Amino acid sequence: MRALACGLLSFVCPSVVLFAQQDLRERIELFSADLADLNRRYDVPLSGERVDHLRARLQQEQRQLAALDFDALAHDARIDWLLLDQHVRTLLQRLDEEQRRDAAVADLLPFAAAIVRFGEAHRRMEADDPEAAAATVVQIAAACSGEATARLGEIAAADGGTQRLLRAADRTADLRRTLDRWFRFRDGYDPLFSWWVRAPFETAAKALLDYEQALRRAVGSQAGDSSLVGAPIGEAALLRALQHEWIPYSPAELVAIAEREFAWCDAEMAKASAEMGNGDDWRAALEKVKGLHRAPGEQPQLIKELAHEAIAFLEQRDLITIPELAKDCWRMRMMSPAAQRVNPFFLGGETILVSFPTDAMAHIEKLQSLRSNNEHFCRATVHHELIPGHWLQQYSQARYRTYRAPFDTPFWIEGWALYWEMRLYGMGFAKSAEDRVGMLYWRKHRCARIVFSLNFHLGRWTGPECVKYLIDRVGHEPAAAEGEVRRSVSGGYGPLYQAAYMLGGLQIRALHDELVVPGSKWTERAFHDAVLRQNAMPIAVLRAALQGELPPRQLPVWRFAD
């Protein structure tokens, strides 16, 4: 059946072959549309059908890319080939990793096979016999108790046990939603199905939820706050992720780069502290700055002022093109207390999400939020989120080389915004020593992200140890440090996401210093406009795109931080 399905996949995608020698943009658009369709159709978790169909399409693309005459491609087509080839390789690796992680928790999901069968049959639009389906659903409920829960404490105490339990809990949630979708499709529309299946389903749905919660409680009993427990991926997986970004450094070398940048920040912080009358006591200077916040209700006005100030600073120096529509169309929204538990600071893009205390928060939460979002910290965050940062990126991504959206990477997204934090600091955007302390706090924070996130994924630090590091080394408020680590280890972000801020910024800065030199064609405005108009991609490929020469099939090693 699977072989036939893969054959049918080739039949419905004849354009893959027809476009083999045509514009790489068309190939990317076709491939992206195919993957989107496949992911919608084959969306059952732990499904062998899903893996087989995705793998078949990926391998098909890989073979056809290899068969293209790379040396005959024009400059932009070569860039697109490099991006698509690496993208396909990475997706294949992720499929392998997904299967490996699921296999490691198969013994904790004794009900999975039955739910997967229901889900696959539903997607094939095949109706199960109601009486037989009811009997299977009863078995699913039974599998959630007894032996399945008896050894959770023992598993939690074992090496790597909390990570296994978390993966099993997440997969149980996925399967519970799959079973619910299967049941809702026929319930009420098929009277015989409802008569047989409704009562067993309600029992099974509760049993699955109870089992998921038992898994999470077992994690909490071993680790305290289960929201600070994640799944370290290990050094081999980190190296693969770095390879995908064309970054030739080991995790240890990246930590050393972060420590070097930290030393620069410490020296600058000491100078600012002395100007504020605190000698070299940066903690005392930071405490003063944390108290300089706007009153409740006044934060939106501060954000507006800082946004306009950053735009004026850029335009006066002719650093980048800022379209009138971009200046006019950004919006603002206040972040909820629940969201601030994960994002204690700003988030942004077209809409800047502002963290600030609400009347529903506990008193200590209000104070910590005020201190974490003071005026001088905001000086480095508003332009990061709006212009020239994420909003200007999003504006450009919607208009230039939009087909490159699948190659999105935090090294381009976050690296660009961090690059501007560094550039504006160097160009005197900070008006006072207090401003410099605020901007340096964030720069230290980016250094710390490299150190704690890599140590976490190497299995050397726990979530609580990462929280302590942020408090001690950067000066975070406890709630902000917990939110930062919770965001990092929750699985919603890739393992290199936090490191990508500073590292991507260093890459773009190195590329700027390489290209924008006396006698070259690159002005400040031309360089910055070009970065945005290439759209998202690993910075090493961006370098090849901007250099102008025909890039080789194997990009040269670029040690941007040496």
MARMIFI-756436 format. One record per residue (C-alpha): residue number from 1; x, y, z. Coordinates in steps of 0.05 Angstrom, whole numbers, plus 5000, padded with zeros to 4 digits. Layout:
BEGIN
NUM, X, Y, Z
...
end
This chain:
BEGIN
1, 5000, 5000, 5000
2, 5056, 5049, 5017
3, 5094, 5034, 4953
4, 5031, 5048, 4914
5, 5020, 5113, 4951
6, 5091, 5137, 4936
7, 5080, 5119, 4863
8, 5016, 5160, 4863
9, 5054, 5217, 4893
10, 5101, 5219, 4833
11, 5040, 5216, 4787
12, 5007, 5277, 4818
13, 5072, 5317, 4817
14, 5093, 5312, 4743
15, 5115, 5385, 4743
16, 5174, 5366, 4787
17, 5206, 5333, 4726
18, 5182, 5385, 4677
19, 5214, 5441, 4716
20, 5280, 5404, 4729
21, 5320, 5450, 4684
22, 5278, 5513, 4692
23, 5280, 5571, 4740
24, 5299, 5550, 4811
25, 5247, 5598, 4837
26, 5192, 5555, 4806
27, 5223, 5493, 4835
28, 5223, 5523, 4905
29, 5151, 5547, 4898
30, 5128, 5480, 4873
31, 5166, 5442, 4926
32, 5139, 5487, 4981
33, 5068, 5478, 4957
34, 5077, 5402, 4953
35, 5104, 5399, 5025
36, 5047, 5443, 5050
37, 4996, 5397, 5018
38, 5030, 5334, 5044
39, 5035, 5361, 5115
40, 4961, 5378, 5115
41, 4940, 5311, 5086
42, 4988, 5267, 5125
43, 4982, 5300, 5193
44, 4972, 5239, 5239
45, 5027, 5238, 5292
46, 5071, 5175, 5294
47, 5042, 5154, 5227
48, 5085, 5111, 5182
49, 5044, 5136, 5122
50, 5063, 5207, 5139
51, 5137, 5192, 5144
52, 5137, 5151, 5080
53, 5103, 5204, 5038
54, 5145, 5262, 5064
55, 5209, 5222, 5055
56, 5190, 5202, 4984
57, 5179, 5275, 4964
58, 5243, 5298, 4997
59, 5285, 5244, 4966
60, 5254, 5259, 4898
61, 5274, 5332, 4904
62, 5343, 5313, 4928
63, 5355, 5267, 4867
64, 5331, 5319, 4817
65, 5373, 5375, 4848
66, 5434, 5330, 4844
67, 5420, 5318, 4770
68, 5418, 5392, 4752
69, 5479, 5422, 4718
70, 5500, 5469, 4774
71, 5556, 5501, 4733
72, 5505, 5522, 4680
73, 5463, 5560, 4731
74, 5464, 5636, 4736
75, 5483, 5672, 4800
76, 5415, 5677, 4833
77, 5397, 5606, 4812
78, 5460, 5580, 4845
79, 5440, 5615, 4909
80, 5372, 5584, 4905
81, 5402, 5515, 4890
82, 5446, 5519, 4952
83, 5388, 5540, 4996
84, 5340, 5487, 4970
85, 5392, 5431, 4972
86, 5410, 5446, 5044
87, 5337, 5455, 5063
88, 5319, 5386, 5036
89, 5378, 5353, 5072
90, 5356, 5386, 5137
91, 5284, 5363, 5130
92, 5307, 5292, 5119
93, 5350, 5296, 5181
94, 5291, 5322, 5221
95, 5248, 5264, 5198
96, 5301, 5216, 5222
97, 5307, 5252, 5288
98, 5231, 5252, 5297
99, 5228, 5177, 5287
100, 5286, 5166, 5335
101, 5253, 5207, 5389
102, 5186, 5173, 5379
103, 5217, 5104, 5381
104, 5249, 5122, 5448
105, 5181, 5132, 5480
106, 5141, 5078, 5444
107, 5136, 5036, 5507
108, 5102, 5094, 5542
109, 5048, 5100, 5489
110, 5014, 5031, 5487
111, 4951, 5063, 5457
112, 4987, 5098, 5399
113, 4979, 5045, 5345
114, 4904, 5042, 5352
115, 4896, 5117, 5350
116, 4943, 5123, 5290
117, 4901, 5071, 5253
118, 4838, 5111, 5267
119, 4872, 5175, 5244
120, 4899, 5145, 5180
121, 4832, 5114, 5163
122, 4798, 5181, 5174
123, 4847, 5216, 5127
124, 4834, 5162, 5075
125, 4759, 5175, 5086
126, 4748, 5103, 5106
127, 4692, 5090, 5156
128, 4706, 5041, 5213
129, 4653, 4991, 5235
130, 4621, 5026, 5295
131, 4617, 4965, 5340
132, 4689, 4944, 5326
133, 4712, 5017, 5334
134, 4677, 5021, 5402
135, 4715, 4958, 5426
136, 4781, 4988, 5404
137, 4766, 5054, 5439
138, 4752, 5015, 5503
139, 4821, 4983, 5496
140, 4853, 5052, 5486
141, 4824, 5075, 5553
142, 4848, 5012, 5588
143, 4918, 5022, 5560
144, 4923, 5089, 5596
145, 4921, 5058, 5665
146, 4953, 5002, 5703
147, 5022, 4984, 5679
148, 5027, 5047, 5637
149, 5026, 5092, 5699
150, 5055, 5046, 5751
151, 5128, 5058, 5732
152, 5127, 5133, 5717
153, 5164, 5151, 5780
154, 5218, 5100, 5766
155, 5226, 5127, 5695
156, 5230, 5199, 5720
157, 5287, 5181, 5767
158, 5328, 5147, 5712
159, 5380, 5184, 5670
160, 5343, 5221, 5615
161, 5276, 5200, 5644
162, 5245, 5269, 5650
163, 5259, 5282, 5576
164, 5227, 5216, 5557
165, 5166, 5232, 5599
166, 5159, 5301, 5569
167, 5162, 5273, 5498
168, 5111, 5220, 5517
169, 5065, 5274, 5547
170, 5070, 5317, 5485
171, 5056, 5257, 5440
172, 4997, 5236, 5483
173, 4968, 5305, 5474
174, 4977, 5299, 5398
175, 4944, 5231, 5397
176, 4887, 5255, 5441
177, 4872, 5310, 5391
178, 4876, 5259, 5334
179, 4825, 5214, 5368
180, 4780, 5273, 5382
181, 4782, 5294, 5309
182, 4766, 5223, 5286
183, 4707, 5219, 5334
184, 4678, 5288, 5319
185, 4677, 5274, 5244
186, 4621, 5222, 5251
187, 4590, 5238, 5318
188, 4519, 5264, 5307
189, 4522, 5252, 5233
190, 4522, 5176, 5238
191, 4470, 5154, 5290
192, 4497, 5082, 5295
193, 4568, 5108, 5305
194, 4546, 5154, 5361
195, 4506, 5099, 5394
196, 4566, 5053, 5397
197, 4625, 5100, 5405
198, 4604, 5162, 5444
199, 4607, 5133, 5514
200, 4673, 5094, 5503
201, 4703, 5156, 5470
202, 4686, 5201, 5530
203, 4719, 5151, 5576
204, 4781, 5145, 5531
205, 4787, 5220, 5523
206, 4788, 5230, 5598
207, 4837, 5172, 5607
208, 4885, 5202, 5556
209, 4882, 5270, 5589
210, 4893, 5239, 5658
211, 4952, 5200, 5631
212, 4983, 5261, 5599
213, 4976, 5299, 5665
214, 5006, 5240, 5703
215, 5066, 5242, 5657
216, 5075, 5316, 5670
217, 5066, 5307, 5745
218, 5121, 5254, 5744
219, 5167, 5304, 5711
220, 5149, 5357, 5763
221, 5160, 5309, 5821
222, 5231, 5297, 5797
223, 5250, 5366, 5771
224, 5207, 5415, 5811
225, 5180, 5464, 5758
226, 5165, 5420, 5699
227, 5160, 5481, 5654
228, 5236, 5490, 5662
229, 5250, 5419, 5638
230, 5265, 5409, 5564
231, 5298, 5358, 5519
232, 5373, 5370, 5507
233, 5391, 5347, 5437
234, 5465, 5331, 5449
235, 5529, 5353, 5415
236, 5520, 5312, 5351
237, 5452, 5343, 5337
238, 5479, 5413, 5352
239, 5535, 5402, 5303
240, 5485, 5381, 5250
241, 5444, 5443, 5263
242, 5506, 5487, 5257
243, 5524, 5453, 5192
244, 5455, 5470, 5165
245, 5472, 5544, 5179
246, 5542, 5537, 5147
247, 5573, 5555, 5214
248, 5641, 5521, 5221
249, 5649, 5529, 5296
250, 5639, 5476, 5351
251, 5593, 5491, 5410
252, 5654, 5501, 5454
253, 5682, 5552, 5405
254, 5616, 5589, 5404
255, 5615, 5593, 5479
256, 5685, 5622, 5476
257, 5661, 5675, 5426
258, 5604, 5692, 5474
259, 5653, 5700, 5532
260, 5696, 5746, 5490
261, 5636, 5789, 5474
262, 5617, 5787, 5548
263, 5685, 5815, 5567
264, 5674, 5874, 5520
265, 5605, 5886, 5551
266, 5633, 5883, 5621
267, 5686, 5935, 5604
268, 5635, 5982, 5573
269, 5587, 5971, 5631
270, 5642, 5990, 5680
271, 5653, 6056, 5643
272, 5579, 6073, 5644
273, 5574, 6053, 5717
274, 5631, 6100, 5735
275, 5597, 6157, 5699
276, 5535, 6144, 5741
277, 5576, 6150, 5805
278, 5577, 6075, 5820
279, 5651, 6061, 5807
280, 5657, 5994, 5773
281, 5597, 5965, 5810
282, 5554, 5948, 5749
283, 5501, 5916, 5792
284, 5489, 5981, 5830
285, 5484, 6019, 5763
286, 5435, 5967, 5737
287, 5392, 5974, 5799
288, 5387, 6049, 5788
289, 5368, 6039, 5716
290, 5315, 5987, 5733
291, 5280, 6039, 5776
292, 5274, 6089, 5719
293, 5209, 6065, 5689
294, 5146, 6100, 5666
295, 5085, 6101, 5710
296, 5029, 6050, 5697
297, 4990, 6070, 5636
298, 5047, 6111, 5605
299, 5087, 6056, 5571
300, 5053, 6060, 5503
301, 5073, 6133, 5496
302, 5145, 6115, 5511
303, 5145, 6061, 5458
304, 5117, 6110, 5406
305, 5170, 6162, 5423
306, 5227, 6111, 5418
307, 5201, 6084, 5352
308, 5200, 6153, 5320
309, 5268, 6170, 5349
310, 5300, 6108, 5319
311, 5270, 6123, 5250
312, 5296, 6195, 5252
313, 5365, 6171, 5273
314, 5369, 6124, 5214
315, 5343, 6174, 5163
316, 5388, 6230, 5185
317, 5448, 6185, 5171
318, 5420, 6154, 5106
319, 5432, 6084, 5134
320, 5373, 6047, 5102
321, 5311, 6057, 5060
322, 5249, 6064, 5103
323, 5185, 6066, 5061
324, 5130, 6112, 5084
325, 5082, 6053, 5088
326, 5129, 6017, 5136
327, 5133, 6079, 5180
328, 5057, 6085, 5181
329, 5031, 6013, 5187
330, 5060, 5984, 5251
331, 5014, 5974, 5310
332, 5018, 5963, 5385
333, 4985, 5913, 5432
334, 4994, 5900, 5506
335, 5016, 5831, 5526
336, 4973, 5789, 5573
337, 4998, 5768, 5642
338, 4998, 5695, 5619
339, 5040, 5711, 5558
340, 5089, 5750, 5601
341, 5106, 5686, 5639
342, 5140, 5662, 5575
343, 5157, 5729, 5543
344, 5176, 5777, 5599
345, 5201, 5829, 5549
346, 5176, 5856, 5483
347, 5158, 5816, 5421
348, 5149, 5849, 5355
349, 5140, 5855, 5281
350, 5083, 5892, 5249
351, 5051, 5892, 5318
352, 5096, 5906, 5377
353, 5073, 5868, 5438
354, 5089, 5908, 5500
355, 5104, 5874, 5566
356, 5083, 5917, 5625
357, 5046, 5904, 5691
358, 4971, 5895, 5692
359, 4925, 5904, 5752
360, 4913, 5828, 5753
361, 4985, 5812, 5770
362, 5010, 5797, 5840
363, 5048, 5854, 5872
364, 5117, 5822, 5863
365, 5101, 5807, 5790
366, 5082, 5879, 5778
367, 5148, 5904, 5808
368, 5190, 5855, 5768
369, 5154, 5873, 5703
370, 5164, 5947, 5716
371, 5238, 5937, 5730
372, 5248, 5891, 5670
373, 5215, 5941, 5622
374, 5244, 6007, 5645
375, 5258, 6066, 5599
376, 5331, 6050, 5586
377, 5321, 5976, 5572
378, 5267, 5996, 5522
379, 5317, 6039, 5483
380, 5348, 5975, 5455
381, 5284, 5936, 5446
382, 5237, 5982, 5408
383, 5282, 5990, 5347
384, 5298, 5915, 5351
385, 5224, 5899, 5343
386, 5202, 5954, 5296
387, 5248, 5995, 5250
388, 5301, 5977, 5229
389, 5288, 5909, 5262
390, 5234, 5857, 5254
391, 5178, 5900, 5226
392, 5222, 5927, 5170
393, 5244, 5855, 5157
394, 5173, 5831, 5151
395, 5155, 5889, 5106
396, 5212, 5871, 5059
397, 5199, 5796, 5063
398, 5128, 5807, 5038
399, 5155, 5844, 4977
400, 5222, 5816, 4955
401, 5240, 5745, 4935
402, 5180, 5719, 4974
403, 5192, 5648, 4949
404, 5252, 5644, 4996
405, 5206, 5642, 5058
406, 5221, 5567, 5071
407, 5294, 5585, 5084
408, 5277, 5627, 5144
409, 5331, 5624, 5198
410, 5338, 5659, 5265
411, 5409, 5677, 5245
412, 5379, 5724, 5192
413, 5316, 5743, 5231
414, 5345, 5755, 5300
415, 5416, 5768, 5276
416, 5392, 5828, 5235
417, 5357, 5860, 5295
418, 5417, 5846, 5340
419, 5465, 5875, 5287
420, 5427, 5940, 5292
421, 5431, 5940, 5368
422, 5507, 5937, 5360
423, 5511, 5988, 5304
424, 5467, 6039, 5338
425, 5505, 6031, 5403
426, 5570, 6044, 5365
427, 5540, 6105, 5330
428, 5519, 6139, 5395
429, 5444, 6124, 5396
430, 5449, 6121, 5472
431, 5443, 6191, 5500
432, 5468, 6178, 5571
433, 5505, 6129, 5614
434, 5438, 6102, 5637
435, 5419, 6089, 5564
436, 5485, 6053, 5554
437, 5472, 6009, 5614
438, 5404, 5992, 5587
439, 5431, 5974, 5518
440, 5490, 5935, 5548
441, 5443, 5896, 5592
442, 5410, 5869, 5528
443, 5477, 5856, 5495
444, 5500, 5816, 5556
445, 5433, 5780, 5552
446, 5449, 5758, 5481
447, 5518, 5733, 5502
448, 5485, 5695, 5559
449, 5436, 5663, 5511
450, 5493, 5630, 5474
451, 5524, 5604, 5538
452, 5463, 5577, 5573
453, 5426, 5549, 5512
454, 5486, 5510, 5486
455, 5504, 5485, 5556
456, 5432, 5463, 5564
457, 5430, 5425, 5498
458, 5498, 5394, 5513
459, 5466, 5365, 5576
460, 5512, 5403, 5623
461, 5462, 5452, 5654
462, 5390, 5442, 5678
463, 5335, 5493, 5669
464, 5341, 5520, 5740
465, 5417, 5527, 5731
466, 5404, 5568, 5669
467, 5357, 5613, 5709
468, 5410, 5624, 5762
469, 5462, 5641, 5709
470, 5418, 5695, 5679
471, 5405, 5726, 5747
472, 5478, 5724, 5768
473, 5513, 5741, 5703
474, 5465, 5789, 5669
475, 5423, 5817, 5726
476, 5355, 5790, 5706
477, 5296, 5795, 5752
478, 5278, 5724, 5775
479, 5211, 5723, 5738
480, 5244, 5748, 5674
481, 5299, 5696, 5679
482, 5249, 5640, 5689
483, 5208, 5665, 5630
484, 5269, 5668, 5586
485, 5290, 5597, 5602
486, 5219, 5571, 5598
487, 5215, 5600, 5528
488, 5281, 5568, 5509
489, 5270, 5497, 5533
490, 5196, 5490, 5517
491, 5209, 5462, 5447
492, 5174, 5518, 5411
493, 5241, 5545, 5387
494, 5298, 5510, 5352
495, 5359, 5491, 5393
496, 5402, 5546, 5362
497, 5349, 5600, 5365
498, 5375, 5635, 5427
499, 5447, 5631, 5404
500, 5428, 5659, 5336
501, 5416, 5731, 5361
502, 5488, 5748, 5377
503, 5519, 5699, 5327
504, 5476, 5724, 5270
505, 5491, 5795, 5290
506, 5565, 5781, 5289
507, 5558, 5749, 5220
508, 5522, 5809, 5190
509, 5571, 5856, 5222
510, 5629, 5817, 5193
511, 5596, 5817, 5125
512, 5584, 5892, 5130
513, 5657, 5905, 5147
514, 5679, 5861, 5090
515, 5637, 5895, 5037
516, 5626, 5967, 5059
517, 5697, 5992, 5050
518, 5726, 6054, 5015
519, 5724, 6046, 4940
520, 5672, 5991, 4938
521, 5602, 5997, 4907
522, 5570, 5987, 4975
523, 5543, 6046, 5013
524, 5511, 6037, 5081
525, 5442, 6044, 5050
526, 5457, 5998, 4991
527, 5484, 5943, 5037
528, 5427, 5945, 5086
529, 5374, 5947, 5031
530, 5407, 5888, 4996
531, 5407, 5846, 5059
532, 5332, 5855, 5066
533, 5316, 5845, 4992
534, 5352, 5778, 4989
535, 5301, 5753, 5040
536, 5316, 5703, 5095
537, 5374, 5654, 5089
538, 5436, 5631, 5127
539, 5485, 5689, 5129
540, 5541, 5649, 5095
541, 5495, 5642, 5034
542, 5476, 5716, 5039
543, 5551, 5731, 5036
544, 5556, 5691, 4971
545, 5495, 5727, 4944
546, 5523, 5796, 4957
547, 5595, 5783, 4935
548, 5574, 5782, 4863
549, 5619, 5725, 4841
550, 5589, 5659, 4819
551, 5585, 5617, 4882
552, 5614, 5546, 4880
553, 5573, 5484, 4896
554, 5612, 5478, 4961
555, 5615, 5545, 4997
556, 5683, 5561, 5027
557, 5689, 5558, 5102
558, 5675, 5627, 5132
559, 5702, 5637, 5202
560, 5668, 5703, 5213
561, 5688, 5712, 5286
562, 5763, 5697, 5282
end
